[in-house]
Every structure is written in C-alpha cells, then in structure tokens.
Amino acid sequence: MSTVGIMSMQRIWNYGSSLQAYALRRLIEGLDDAHRVSYVDYRPGETLIEAARPRGGRVGRTLAKLREYNTPDVRLIDRWRFVNHKRHYARRYFPPLGLPLQPNHDLDLDVQVIGSDEVFNCVQANTNVGYSRDLFGHGSPAGRLVSYAGSFGNTTWERIAAAGIRDELAEDFARFDVISVRDENSAGIVEALTGTRPAVHVDPALAYDFLGRESRIPAGRLFPGRYLIVYGYSGRLTAAENRELRRHADQLGAAILTFGGVQPCGDRFIDCGPLELLAYFRDAEAVVTDTFHGTIFSLINHVPFASLVRPSVGGGYGNEEKLGFLLDTFGLSGRRLTEPGRLASLLAEPIDFDSVDRILQRERGRTLDYLTSAIGVNPAS
C-alpha cells in the first residue's frame, strides 16, 4: 500500500481551509484503495513583509487578532460566541474531518501532495504561515512531489521579486514532478519561475461532490425562519455594506446569520461544524460574502449570492486574484457587488446554475484525470 500525504492549510481555524483539505483527501481516497492518505504539516517560516509584522511575533499577532475580534459593534453574546468558536475550533471540528489534533511532520511518503488553498502565499504577514519552504517541497524526502490547485493568494510576481526569493522558488518548483494551481495569478508566477505553464484546476471544495457524497450534512433545516447569510471576516464589511444588508433583510423579513466572523448587521453569529455549515448555505435565501470559499459554498448549493472582491493594499488582505478568477471561470463576474446600493437588485438577478453545473462537471473530470496521473493510481471502477 502506497502512502500519500497532503500538506495544506488544514490547521487554519477556518471553514474553507478545513473543507478544502477534507475534500482533497476524499478525492484521493476515491481514486483507488491501494494507498493510505494522511495529512502532513509544514513548519511556519519568517514573514517577509517587514512593515506588516505584528509587534511581538506570534503572541503579538494573537493579541492583534483579539483586538480585531472586538472591533465590530456587535452584541456581547455574539462576540462571546465568536471567541469560543475560535478557541474550540480545533478540538471540536478537526476530529470529525479526520485531522489529528497533533501536527504530523513525517514526510517519508510515496507521494506528497501540496495544496490546495493559499499554500504558495509566501509574501504575507501571517506568522502562522510566513515564508515556509516546506510548502514548496524544499528538502522533502517523498518519492514523488506534486501539487493540486495551490494558490499564491495575493502574493504577486512583483512582491516575490521585491522579497528577493525568485531563485529559491525556482529551485524548489524544479523538484516537482507535476504542478497544479487554481488561479491565473498563480499560473503566471509558476510559468515565470519554471518556463512551463502549470495546469489550472478548481478548488477541492468544488471538485468534490459534497452534496452527493456526504451523508453527514444534515438533511433538515437548522434555522426555522427565513435568513440571509453573511460569510466573511470580522469587521471587513464597510458601514455602508452593513447598513444595506440590514435594510435588505428587513425588507425581506429575514434574519441575518453570520458565519466565520461577526458583523454589525447580524442578528446571530452561528458556531457550527464545517459540514453543518453547508446545510445552512443550502437553506439560505441568499449569501453575501467577501471570501473565496463562501462563494464556492454558494455555488455548490445553488444559492443567490453577491461577492465582495477586495484589492490588496500595502501587503494586507486582498482576494482579487483568487476570487475574481473563480467568478470568471464560472461566467459569474457579474456577481461582484461593487456598490452597496446594488445589493437587492444583484441578489434578485437569476443565476444560470445549469451552466455552472456543466462547467463544474467538466472541471471535476479534469481533476480526477489529473490526480490519477499525478499520484499514479488507477481510477476506481
């Protein structure tokens, strides 16, 4: 039996990170029963954005995060729910997804798969990741080194050049047997480093048929009344966006449930497991999100949605590279919410989910073909 290790962002306390890693594991396990699949972990590196580093290193980042959590003007009970969600995320939600609580650094593998998520986002201020060459396979003893749908996030070619790491990245990518990324920005960077354009594939949360294959997704409604979902990081919605969301929900007679972060417009922050989250999305009237995976969860559940596409400023958070490409891939660039006042009209515009599903079926086939070839197993009969 061959051993396959997935090195991803599986330990980030975030629904998208959890579900994409779980989905990739399930996809690989579904290829053949002749291999054993596990998660393996990277060791964080130093951050390369000097000005954006929090004082006090990781302790300083933790304190900065706590201040961020407490910035939005939300009810005390929701703030408490959110802090508890983060405090207990690993203990509650890692085991059901097959993720051990303790990191695994054993890379004595037949195949190491790096991806998906922002595994290549190396010029960022997050001290939980930093510039970790582990995520580029540096020094890995695995017999075969591949990636699937890896992303540089908002790391651009210009940032890599400014950080002075082009040669190191080129050296590491040269060791890969095959490379797959999930967006155009990442494809361009890899091509510039290697001279070869990598394959581009959808995120595992799209490639894996959660709704068709996961019996643990609750079948019944988890909230009795009508509701909108706001799925995003705490405090990143503007005052105008919050006001428009509140106005629209009141017109519909719907509650606003917030996930992932707390927002001033919300009626209740929901702390639930990753698979339960998909049930909440399924039964929502609509979704407004500023995240890549929030958009994916809307797509696979055929829910009307609006995506807030944010440019990166000064090395900080930005989702334009990955989220813009995702929308373009499915012919949904019009789902960008560019002005808060357009919220109601945008959510009222129908989405051609038949077209979305045709594209998705094609991409799922490409994913299985790639993984079969990259990992070297036979597809299940």
N, C-alpha and C positions, 0 to 999 in steps of 0.2 A: 504494500500500500504506500503510495507516494504522499508526501507531506506538502501542504500548501499553506503559507502564512500570509495573511492580509495585514499590511501596515497602512493604517488610515487615521482619521480623526475620531476614532471610535470612543475615546475617553473625554471628549469635549462634552460638557453638560448642555446638550442642545439636541432637540428632536431630529433636526435634519442630519446632523452628524451621526446620531445613533442609527437612524433608519437607513441611511445610505450604506453604512458599513454592514448592517444586518442583511440588507438586500444583496450586496455583493457576495457575502458568504453563502446565502441561499442560492444565488445564481450558479456559483461554482459547485456547490454540493449537488445541484440538479444536473450537472453535466455527466457525472459518472459516479459509481460507488467505489471506485478503486483508489480513492485518495482521502486523506483526512485534512480537514480545513480548520485552521485556528486563527486567532488574532495575534499579531505581534506588535510591539510598541517601539516608538522612537524615543530618543533622549533629546529634550529641548536644547536648542543652541542659543548663542548670544543674539540679541536683537541688533539689526543693522541700521535702524533709524534712531540716531542719537538723540535728536530733539524730542522724539515722541516717547522716549523711555520714561516710565514712571519712576519717581524717586523711591529708592528702597528696593529695587528689583521686584521679585515676585510678591513679596509682602506689600510693597507699595502698590503694585497692580491690584492686589486683593482689596486694599483699602480704597483705591480709586473706584473699583467696581461697586463696593458697598455704597460709596457716595453717589454713584450713577443710579443704583437701585432706588435710592431715597430722593432723587431729584424730582421725578414726576409728581404732580399734585394729585395723588390718588388716596383712596380710603386706607386707613391704617390696617384694616383687616386684609385688604388685597396686598399691601406691602408685606405683611406678615406671611401670607400665603406664598408670595413670590420668593421671599428669602428662604422659606422652608423648602420650596421646590428646588432651589439651587443646592441647599445644604444636603438634602437627602436624595438628590437625583441619582447618583451612582449606586447607592445601596438599594434603592427601590427599583430602578429601571435597567441597570446593567444585567443582572442575572436572567430576567426573562428573555433577553436577547442573546443569551449565551456568551456574555462577556464577563470574564473573571474580574473580580474586584482588584486583584493584584496584577501589575504590568508583567508582560512576558517579553523578555529580550533575547530569547533563544532563536537565532536565525539559522540554525543548522537544518535547512529546509531543502526540499527538492525544487520548489518554486516559491519565490517571494513576489507577491503582487502588491504594488504600491498604488494607492488610490482607493476610492475616489476622493471627492471633496478637495479642499484647498491644500493638498499635501505639498505642492510646489510653491506656495505663497511664502517666499523666503525673505522678502524685504518688507517686514511688518513689525509693529511694536509689541505684539502679543508675546509675553515672556513664557507662556505655556508652549510656544512653538519656536519662535525665533528663527534663526538660520540653522536648521538641523540637517546636516548632511546625511544623517540616517535616512531621511525622506527621499534622498536621491540615490539610495542604494550604496553609498560610499562604504567600502570595506565589507560589504555583505558576503558571507561565505555560501549563500544559497546557490544551488546548482543552476538555477535559471532565474533571471531578473526581468520582470515585466511590470508595466503599469496599466491601469484601467481608468480612463476618464479623470485623470489627475488635472488639477487646475492651479494656475498661478494666482488666482483671485485678482486682487488689484495690484499685484506686482507686475510692472511693465518692463519692457526691454530697457527703457531709459533708466529706470530705478536699478536694474541689475548692473548696467554699465556704471552708474554713479557709485554703486556699492563696491565695485571692483571684483566681482565674483564670476565674471563670464568664463574665464579659463577653468575654474573649478567646476562649474556647472557642466561645461562641455566635456570635461574629463569624466564626470560621473555619468552623464547621459550616454556616453560612448560605451559604457558597460552594459546597458540594457539590451536584452535580446529583442524586445519589441516594445514600442511606446504608444500609448493611447492617452488623449487628453479630452476635455469636454467643452472647450470653447475656443473661439478664434484667436483671442489674445494668447492663450497658452500654446496653440498650434504654431503661431508665428514665432514665439520665443524659442520653442524646441527646434524649429526649422533653422532659425538663425544660429543656434548653437551647434547643430549637428549636420546641417546641409541637407537634411531629409525631412519631408513633411510627415508628421505622425498621423495616425488615424484619429478621427474625432468621433466620440461616442456620447450617448446620453448618460446622465447620472444613473447609478444603480437603482435609485428610488423610482425612476421611470422605467428602467429596463426590466425590473422585477414586477410581476403581476401581483401586487399586494392584495387587491380586492378579490382576485380569483383564487389565490392560494393560501391566504392566511385566515384560518378558521377562528383565530383568537381575536380578530377585530369584532367588537360587539355588534350584533345584528340589530338591536333595538336602539331607539333614541336615548341619548344620555342627558338631554336637557329638554324639558317638556314644551316650552314655548318657542316662538319664532326668534331667531337670533342671527346677528352678523358676527363674523369672526374678524378680529384684528390680530394679526400674527406678525410680531416684529419685536425688535429690541427695545428695551425700556427707554423712554424719553426721546426717541428718534423721530417721532411724528411731530410736526410743527403745530403751533397753536391753531393755525388755520385748518390744518388737516383734522385735528381733534374736533374743532367746532363743527366742521362739515359732516364728519362721521356721526356726531351726536344728533345733529339736525336730521340727517337722513334716517337714522334708526328710529327717531321719534315719529317721523312721518310714516314709517312702515309699521309702527307699533311693535318693534323688535328690540330685544336686549342686545347689548354688545358684550360678547365674551372675548377676553384677551388671553392669549397663549404666548409662551416664550418670553414675554415681558409685560410690564404694567403700563397702561396708558391712561391719561386723564379722562378720555371719553368712555372708558369701560365701565360696565355695570358689575362685572365679576371677573377676577382672574381665576382661571381653571388650572389646577395641578392634576395632571393625569399621565398615564403611561403612553409611550410612543404609539402603540397600536390603537389605544383608545382615541388618541388624537385624530387618527384617520376617520373614525366614526363621527367625531364632532364635525370634521370638514364635510363629510358626506351629507349631513343633515342641515347644513347651514344655508341660510337664504343667499348669502354672498360672503366673499372674503376680500379684505384689504390687507395687503402685506408689503413689507419692504425687504423681503428675503427671497433668496433663490428657491429654497425648499418649500416655503409657503406657497409659492407659485406652482411648484410641482404637485403639492398635495391638492391644490385646487384643480389642476388639470386632470389628474387621475380620478378624481371624484366628480368631474363634470359640473363644477360649481362656478357660477359667475364670479369673476374676480377683477380686482384692479391692483396693479403692481406699481410700487413707488420705486423708480430707478434713480439711484443716488450716485453722483460722481464722487470720486475720491478727492479729498482736499488735504494737502500737506502731509501725506502719508497715513492719514486716518482712514476710517471706514469708507468703503465705496463698493457698490455692487454692479456698476455699469457694465464692466467687462463680461461678467458671467451671466447676469440676469438679462441684459439686452440681447445677448446671443441666444439664450434659451427662448425668449419670446420670438425672435426672428426665425429660429428653427421650426417652430410650430405655426408660423404665419400669424402671430398674435402681437405684433409690435404695437398695434392699436390699443392694447390693454394697459399701456403705460398711463398712469394718472399724472398728468403734467400740471394741472391746476385743480386745487381742492373743489372749486365750484363745479367741476365737470363730474364729480363722483356719481351723482344719481343717474345722469344720462349715460355714463360709461357702463355702470352696472346693469342698466336696462338694455344695453346693446347685446343681442344674442351672439353666442359663440358657436361656431361650426365645429361641434365636438366630433362629428363624423370624420371631418378632415383631420382633426387632431389625432383621432384613433388610427386612421390609415397611416399617418406619419409614424405614430408610436409603434404600430405593428412592424413596420419596416425597420425601425431602429432596434427593436427587440431582436429581430432576426439577425441584424448585423452584430449586435452584442454577443449573441450565442455563438455565431461563427467565429468572432474574434477570440473569445475566451477559450473555445475549443482548440483553436490553433495555438494560442499563446501558452496555454497550460499543458497542452499535449495529451488530452484525454479524448475519448470517444463520446459523442453525444448519446444521451440516454435514449433507448429505443421506445 
